[in-house]
């Protein structure tokens, strides 16, 4: 959370306390999420389905559907201190994903309040993917530059 305070993103952040380990899952509105991404060094994770991803996603998002996330955690950067911003269509799946990421040792996890619907409603940039033969492994596998 220190990262947010350094950049003045304190407004619009709601932190969720997690069982004795302090605050580590944060909820961001689209404006604050965009500012966090602009800082760089953030893993952007889309946990929707491949079809949802193809229909539109936040630029530079890595797709790992929620149902596959536990088995594909090794695809995320090994540095567990890198912030991870996770989103889905409305926030339900991303909340589950954020809990899994936190429980498996990620130190700084963020979710997008309202998911992609809120992102689109706030008129933030959207990227449409072209279909690929392996739709389950779309997206960039790196932190946002």
Secondary structure as UniProt FT lines:
FT   HELIX           2..7
FT   TURN            11..12
FT   STRAND          13..17
FT   TURN            19..20
FT   STRAND          23..28
FT   HELIX           30..39
FT   STRAND          42..46
FT   HELIX           50..55
FT   TURN            59..60
FT   STRAND          62..63
FT   HELIX           66..69
FT   HELIX           70..75
FT   TURN            80..81
FT   STRAND          83..87
FT   HELIX           92..103
FT   TURN            104..105
FT   STRAND          109..112
FT   TURN            113..114
FT   HELIX           115..121
FT   TURN            122..123
FT   HELIX           135..137
FT   STRAND          143..144
//
